[in-house]
Amino acid sequence: MMEKSVALVGFLVFYLIYLGKAWLLKKQGIKVDLLGDKPPSKEKKIEVVLKFLTGLGALLQFIAPFFFEINQTKSVYVGLVLILLADVLFFLAVWQMGLNWRAGFNEAQQTELVTTGIYHFSRNPAFVAFDLLYLGFAVVFPTVLMIGMAILAILLFDFQIRGEEAYLTKEFGEDYKQYKKTVRRYI
């Protein structure tokens, strides 16, 4: 039972960081949710699916401690560590992005390239945090639904990352190309 409580707290912390940061930026007049906010295209369709599945994934993660059986092996602790690590990594990522943090991207946004702090070790630590959260829940609650959602989320996040990296290459040119040479996409 304690394991379910830790998973639920990890979930709540993660999404409170997300919603808290979005609220703080909105108060400053910055639109955070840019997923699907572009002209009709393949990218827009993928972003709309990503947005829907991220919401569905969050719902599944929230209800999992109440309705799914917990992993009965010691690997449950690996899953809990992944969830808590996701919280820490996500906090560092959105904090260090400052006013530049967004969900998605579009041509109209005004951002700066962030390459320090946690971004010195990963070009996409917020996405790595999402991946860890999904993987952690799949390990703690190893149902076909949670495992499938983790795999699907990781694939969709990777597609989103590649689109964002193409945008950043266009936006920041040689600075971003140099950054890509020294910092890996994930870890």
C-alpha positions in Angstrom: 0.0 0.0 0.0 2.9 2.4 0.7 4.2 1.8 -2.8 0.8 3.0 -4.3 0.9 6.1 -2.1 4.5 6.9 -3.2 3.4 6.5 -6.9 0.4 8.7 -6.4 2.5 11.4 -4.6 5.1 11.2 -7.4 2.3 11.7 -10.0 0.9 14.7 -8.1 4.3 16.4 -7.7 5.0 15.9 -11.4 1.8 17.4 -12.6 1.8 20.2 -10.0 5.1 21.2 -11.3 3.7 21.2 -14.9 0.5 23.1 -14.0 2.3 25.5 -11.6 4.9 26.5 -14.2 2.1 26.9 -16.9 0.2 29.1 -14.5 3.2 31.3 -13.7 4.0 31.8 -17.3 0.4 32.5 -18.2 0.3 35.2 -15.5 3.2 36.8 -17.5 1.2 36.6 -20.7 3.1 33.7 -22.1 1.2 31.0 -23.9 2.5 27.6 -22.8 0.4 25.0 -24.6 1.5 25.2 -28.2 0.7 21.5 -29.0 -1.3 21.4 -32.2 -1.1 25.2 -32.5 0.1 25.3 -36.1 -1.4 25.1 -39.7 -2.9 21.8 -40.7 0.0 19.4 -41.3 1.3 15.9 -40.3 3.1 17.6 -37.3 -0.2 19.2 -36.1 -2.0 15.8 -36.3 0.8 14.1 -34.3 0.8 16.9 -31.7 -3.0 16.7 -31.3 -2.6 12.9 -30.7 0.3 13.5 -28.3 -1.8 16.1 -26.4 -4.7 13.6 -26.1 -2.6 10.6 -25.2 -0.6 12.7 -22.6 -3.9 13.6 -21.0 -5.1 10.0 -21.1 -1.7 8.8 -19.7 -2.0 11.3 -16.8 -5.5 10.0 -16.1 -4.3 6.4 -16.1 -1.4 7.3 -13.9 -3.8 9.0 -11.5 -6.2 6.0 -11.3 -3.5 3.3 -11.3 -2.9 3.3 -7.5 -6.7 2.9 -7.0 -7.5 0.3 -9.6 -4.4 -1.6 -10.8 -2.4 -4.3 -8.9 1.0 -3.3 -7.9 4.1 -5.2 -9.0 4.8 -7.8 -6.4 8.6 -8.1 -7.0 11.4 -5.9 -5.7 11.5 -4.2 -9.1 8.5 -2.1 -7.8 11.2 0.0 -6.1 13.0 0.6 -9.4 9.7 1.9 -10.7 9.2 4.2 -7.7 12.7 5.5 -8.0 12.1 6.3 -11.7 8.9 8.2 -10.8 10.7 10.2 -8.1 13.7 10.8 -10.4 11.2 12.1 -13.0 9.9 14.6 -10.5 13.4 16.0 -9.8 14.5 16.1 -13.4 11.3 17.7 -14.5 11.5 20.4 -11.8 15.1 21.2 -12.8 14.2 21.3 -16.5 11.3 23.7 -16.3 13.0 25.8 -13.6 16.1 26.2 -15.7 14.1 27.0 -18.9 12.7 30.0 -17.1 10.4 32.0 -19.4 11.4 29.7 -22.4 9.5 26.6 -21.3 6.6 25.5 -23.6 4.6 22.4 -24.4 5.2 22.3 -28.2 6.5 24.9 -30.5 5.5 27.3 -33.2 7.1 29.9 -35.4 5.5 32.8 -33.5 7.0 32.1 -30.1 9.9 34.1 -28.7 12.4 32.0 -26.9 16.1 31.9 -26.1 18.4 28.9 -26.4 19.0 27.3 -22.9 22.2 25.3 -22.7 23.3 25.5 -19.1 22.4 23.6 -15.9 20.6 20.3 -16.6 20.6 21.3 -20.4 24.4 20.9 -20.3 23.8 17.1 -19.9 20.6 16.6 -22.0 19.0 18.6 -24.8 15.6 17.3 -23.7 15.5 16.7 -19.9 11.8 17.5 -19.6 11.0 14.8 -22.1 13.4 12.4 -20.4 11.4 13.1 -17.2 8.2 12.3 -18.9 9.7 9.1 -20.2 10.9 8.1 -16.7 7.4 8.9 -15.3 5.7 6.6 -17.9 8.4 3.9 -17.4 8.1 4.1 -13.7 4.4 3.6 -13.7 4.7 0.7 -16.2 7.1 -1.0 -13.8 5.0 -0.3 -10.6 1.7 -1.2 -12.3 2.8 -3.7 -15.0 -0.5 -4.0 -17.0 -0.7 -4.2 -20.7 -2.4 -0.8 -20.7 0.4 0.9 -18.7 3.2 -0.8 -20.6 1.6 0.0 -23.9 1.0 3.6 -22.9 4.6 4.0 -21.9 5.9 2.7 -25.2 3.4 4.9 -27.2 4.3 7.9 -25.1 8.1 7.4 -25.6 7.6 7.1 -29.4 5.4 10.2 -29.6 7.7 12.2 -27.4 10.6 11.2 -29.7 8.7 12.4 -32.7 7.9 15.7 -30.9 11.6 16.1 -29.9 12.7 15.7 -33.5 10.3 18.4 -34.7 11.4 20.7 -32.0 15.0 20.1 -32.8 14.3 21.0 -36.5 12.7 24.2 -35.3 15.6 25.0 -33.0 18.1 24.4 -35.8 16.2 26.8 -38.0 15.7 29.4 -35.2 19.2 29.3 -33.7 21.3 28.1 -36.6 25.0 27.5 -35.8 24.6 27.9 -32.1 22.1 25.0 -31.9 24.2 22.9 -34.3 27.2 23.3 -32.0 25.1 22.5 -28.9 23.9 19.3 -30.6 27.5 18.3 -31.2 28.3 18.5 -27.5 25.1 17.4 -25.8 23.1 14.3 -26.5 19.4 14.2 -27.3 18.5 12.3 -24.1 21.3 11.6 -21.7 
